[in-house]
Amino acid sequence: MWLIRNLNPDHNTISNFRRDNPKAIKKVFRETVKIARHFDLIGGTLIAGDSTKLRAQNSKKNNFNQKKIDRHLEYIENKLAEYNNALAESDGDNKKHIEADIKKQNQRKDHHKRIEKQLKESGEPQISTSDPNSRQMITRNNITEVAYNIQTSVDAKHNLPFDYNVTNTNDAKAMGGMLRRAKTILKSNDFTALYDKGYHTGSEFKIADDLGIDVMVAIPSVAANAPNPKYNVDHFEYNKTEDCYICPQGEKMGTNGRWHQARTYNFKRYTTKACKTCKVKAECSKAHCGKAIQRSEFQQYINNNKKRIEQNKEYYRKRQAIVEHPYGTIKRQWGFSYILTKRGINRASADVGFIMTAYNLRWIINIIGLKQLQEYLKTVSSFIFEKMALLNLFLSKINTLVNQIKKMKSILYVSLKQLYLNQKLTIQIGF
């Protein structure tokens, strides 16, 4: 603040600055990452990724999905039916009150119809009226908030965030994109990334494998367990050569080779007729036809992740200590559990950019000390001013050269004009 003599910008100035400069604010955050790398505060060999929800400036009552709209419209129709019945039986002053109530309910009905139209035109499953990009999400223990989901990548050496991305979707499809960004920022794919079970998606494992990055993602509990855990799918051995499974009883489970389509992936189905006469069928499956295994097109990548987890259990336990550290400081200590701005994801991103920049600067100062950071910034400033002086000198020379060219063009024009007039005069005298 000393640069502007302790002038304090008001809330409108700050809000407009955030609105107009989201990309510049992101660049400032990137500069804090460069400072951290300069002081060797980022190891670049182990990172952890996670997300946190920050509440948007949009209440739950201003967030709608089709189910909620239908519920409101049904309530309004019931109220209108009540008022119309009451209107038929009333007279006098009471009739005017009922007519006013009917008018009010019709206005509410029109309002919800307009929202329903917006929802259908958007193609989204939900719509928010105050902050259009915010979405209702589960924050914890089935508690929902209208919020933004902030994806972050944190380096393990000093728990410093080196990337963030503001989204309005859940974690299922986020890992691949964050890994691509991490590879670009760290200029390497020679690192291991740790994520929680919310990121356990087959297609994202494939992206990580294509990028050449080792990931360790927590394994979610199996949705369909056998009556006896000994016959869970984990105990069925897959034979890649013959494309079949061998069950614990030694029976071969085959497939017809057909790919079936689930919501987000394709899979093959493996069964065996031996299930009908198997003595342990009741322990293995409750299905009438016996056990059926669905093998995802991404199963090999999922299995590779499981192997890495089993071989590095202590390694994976570091995830929470790495990635939860910034969230604890930002949300619990500083109180930033919400987005200050509204009207779009770009403004929300600028707000988060300020928070992340402040966190990195505070953490860098705590590690290396304020004096060392000031000396580094002075060195960088001197370098920039030196380059600016050289640039000004270069531009000055270019400007002088341009003026000389203009002068030469002017002299050439006058000479050619004089030559033309002399030649014209000679021709006239000749005639």
N, C-alpha and C positions, 0 to 999 in steps of 0.2 A: 504493500500500500504506500510505502514511502516514495515510490516513483511518481505517484500522482498526488503527493502532499496530503495524504490521509483523507482524500475525497472518498466518500462511501457511495457506491452506486446503489440506487434504489431497486426495489424488486422488479420493476418493469424493465430496467436496463439489463439486469441479470437474466430475466426471462427471455428478452429479445436476443441476447447474446447466445443463449443456449439454442434458441430456435434457429438462428442464422448460421451457427458454426458447428454443427455436429461432427463434420469431417475433420475440422481443425482441432477440435477437442480430442478426437481419437488419435490424431497425430501427436498431440502433446503427451498423451498416455504412452504412445510408442517411444517417445523420447526418454521417458522415465525408464523404460525397459532397456534402451541403449545405455543409459547411465549405469544401470545395474550390471549390464554385461561388461562395461568398461572396468568396473571395480571387481569383476569376477564373482558377482553375487548370484549368477544363474549358472547352474551346473550343466543343464541340458541333457542329462542322462536318465533322469527319472522325473516324470511329471504326473500330476493327478488332475482329473477333471471332474467337475460336478456342477450343479446348478442351484440357484436359490430363487425364491419367488419374492418379488417386491410389489407391494400393493399399488395398484394404479389409482388415479383420481377418477374413479368410476364406481359407484355403489352397486351392490348386488341387485337392487331393484331396477337399476338402469342397464341390466344385462339380460338378454332374452334369447331363448331357444324356442323351437316350435312347440315343444311340450308345455313350456311356461305360457306362451301366447295362447295356446288352446285352452289352458286352465283359466286364464283371465277372461277369454271370450265366453267360455261356458258360464262363468260366474256372472258376467254382465248380462247374458241372455236370461239367466234365471232371475236376476234382479228386475230386468225389463218386464218379464212375465208377471212378476209379483206386482209391480207398479201399475201395469195395464189392467190387471184384475181389480186392484184397489181403485183405479181411476173410474172404472165402470160402475163402482158402487158408491162413489163419493160425489160431493157437490160443494159449491161455495169456496171458501178460503182454502180448505183442505185440498181441493182439486188443483189449485194453483201450485201448491207445494209439491204435489205429486208430479205435475207437468214439468216443474223445474228439475226434479230428480230424474225424470225420464230424459230430459234434454242433456243433463250431466252424464248419464250412463251412455247415451248415444255418442257424445263427444269422446268418451273413453274408448268406446268401441271403434270409432274412426281412427283414433290414435293407435290402437293396437293393430288395426288393419294396415295402417301405413308402415308400422314396424315389421309386420309379417311380409309385406311386399319387399321392403329393404332386405330382409333376411333371405328371401328367395332369390332376389337379384344378385346378392353377394355370393351365393353358392357356399357360404360358410355354415357350420352347424350352430353358431351362435353369433350374436351381434351386441355391441356395447354402444350406447347412445352418447355418453359423455366423452369417453376416450375410445374412438372407433377401433383401434388396434389391440386394445386390452382384451383378455379372455378370462373366463372363470376357470380356475384350476384348483386342484387339490394341493393344499400347502402341507398339511400334516394330519395324520390320524383321521382322514376323511373330512377334515375341515376345508372348506373351499373359500377362496377369495378371488375377486377380479384383479388380475395381476399381470405382470410380465415375468418371463422366466429368463434369468440371467445365467448364461453358460460361461464358465471361466476355466482357464488352464493355469495351473499353479506349478512352479518349479519347486522341487523338493529341497534344494540346498538351503534356501532361506525363506521358504514359504511365500515367495513373491509371485503374484499374478503377472503373467506376460501376455495374456490375451483375454478378451471378454467379448461376448456377443449377446445382444438383447433380442429375445425371441418371444413369440406368443404361442409356442407349441410345447409339448412335453419332451422328455429326454430320449424317447425311443429311437429317433432318427437323427440325433444331434452329434453323436460321437465322430462319425466319418468326417463331417465338415470341420469340426474343431481340430481333428488330427491333421487335416490338410493345411489348416492355418498354422498349426504348431510347427509343421515341417517347414513351411515358408519362413516363419519368424526365426526359428532356431537354425535354419539353413542346414538341416540334417534330419535323417530318419533313424539315427542310431540312438534311440531312447526308448524307454518303456513307459507306457501310459496306464494308469490305474483308474478304474471307474466303478461305481456301484451298480447294483443289479438293475436299476432303471434303464441302463444303457445296453442291456443284454438283448441285442437284435442281430439276427443272422446276417442280414445285408450289410450292417455296419462292420461286422467282423471281416467280411470280404473286402470292404474298402480299406480297412487297416492292413490286411494282408497284401493288397495291391500296392499300398504305399510303402510296404516293407517295414512296418512298425509293429513291435510286439505290444499287445494289450493284455491286461488282466482285469477282467470284468467279473464282479461277484455273480455267482450262479443262483438264480431264483429257485425257490422250492418247486417241485414238480406238481402240476395241477392234478394229474390223474395217477394216483398210486394204486398198486395192486393190493388186494386184501392182505397178502403176506408180502412184506417189503423185500423178501428174498427174490421175488419175481417182478420187481420194478424193471423198467426198460434198461436201466443202467447195467443190469446183470445179463442182458442179452448181447451176445458178441456179433459184431458186424463183419462179414466176409466181403471185402471189396472186390476180390477177383470174381466171385460168383454172384455178387450183388444180392446177398441174402443175409438173414440173421439166424444165429444158432441159439435156441432157447436153453435155459438151464437143464432141461430134460434131454437135450441133445437133438431135438427136432429142428429141421430146417424150415425157416419161414421165407417164402419167396414173394415176388411181385410180378405183376403182368407188364411192368415197364411203363405203365401209364402215369403221366404227371397230373396230379389234382391241384386245384388252385384254392389256396386259403386267402385270407384278406390281404396279407402282405408278402406272401411267399408261395412257392410251389413245393409239392411233396409227393413222394411215392408211398404206397400202402403195402405193408408186408403182412401176410397171413399164412396159416397152415391148416389143413383139414385134420391134422393130428389132434388139434385142440378138442374136438368132439369126443374123443375116447380117452383123453389124457386124465390120469388119476388125480392130478393136482390142479385141474381146471378151476375148481372153486377158490383155490388159493391165488391163482394167477390172474383171473379176470371174472368180472361179474356179467360180461356180455354173453348173450345167448350163443353167438357163433364163435366165441373164444377170443383170444388175444389178437389185437391188430396194432401194428406199429407204424407211425407216420414218420418218415425220414425226410427232413427238410433238404432243399437244394444247398443249404448253407451248413449242413450238419458237420462236415469235416472241419470247418472253421470254428464251430462251436466246441467240438471235441478238443481241438488244439488249445483253445482258451482254457478248458477244464484242466488239461494236462499242466499248463503253465501255473494255474492256481494251486494245484496239488503239489507241484514241485517247489513252489515259492510262497508258502503260506505266511511266513514271517514277513516277507517282502510286501505282500499285499496289505498286511495290517497297518502299514505306514500311511495308507491312503487318507484316512480320516484326519490324522495329525497334520497332514500336508495341506489338504484343500479346505478343511473346515476353519483353519486359523483366520484367514481373511474375513470369512463370513461372521465369525464370532466378534471380531473387532468392529466391523462395519455395522452389523445389525444390533448387537448387544451393547457394545461399549459406546458407539457413536449414535445409535438410535435410528439409523437409516434403514427402516424396514418398508419404506414406501417410495414411490416416485413423486417428485414434487410437481412435475409438469404434466400436461395432458395434451390431447389433440395429436396423437401419432407416435409411432415407434421411434422415429428419428429424434424427437425431443426427449423421449425416455432414454435413448442411447446417449445423448449428450449429458443428461443428468447422471447416469451411471458412469460416464467417462470422467466427470469431475470427482466422483467418489473414489474410483479406482486410481486416478492420478494422485489424489490426496493420500490414499493408503500407501502407494508405492513410495512417494516422497518421504512420508513419515517413517516408514520402515527402513528406507535407505539411510536416512539421517540417524536413526537409532543404531544402525550397524556400523557405519563408517564415521559418523560424527558430522556436525554441521560445518565445521571449519574445512574439512577435506572436500566436502561437496561444494562449498563456496569457492575454494581454490580451483576446482575442476571447472566450475561455471565461468570463472574469470578467464581461464585459459581458453575455453571454448568461445567466449565473447570476444577476446582479443583476436582469435583466429578468424572469426566471422567479420570483425571490423577491418582486419587486414585484407581479407578477400574482397570486402565491399570497396575498400580504397582502390585496390587493383582494378576492380570492375569499373569504378568511376573513371579511373585514368584511361582505361581501354575505351570506354564509351566517349570520353572527351576526345580521344584521338580519332575515333570513328566519326564523331561530329565534325571535327576539323577537316577530315578527308571529304566528307559529304559536302561541306561548304566550299571546299576547293573545286570539287567536281561541278557544283552549281555555277561557280564563277567562270570556270572554263567553258561550260555549256553556253553561258551568257556571251562570253567573248566570241566563241565560235559562231553563235547565232548572228551577232552583229557583223562579223567578218563575211559570212555567207550572204547576208542581206546586202552588204555594200558591194560585193562581187556581182550579185544578181543585178543591182541597179546600174552598175558600170557597164555590164554586158548589154543590158537593155538600151542604154544610152548610145552605145557604139552602133547597135543595129539601126536605131532611129536615124543617126547621122549618116550612115551608109546609104539609106534610102533618100 
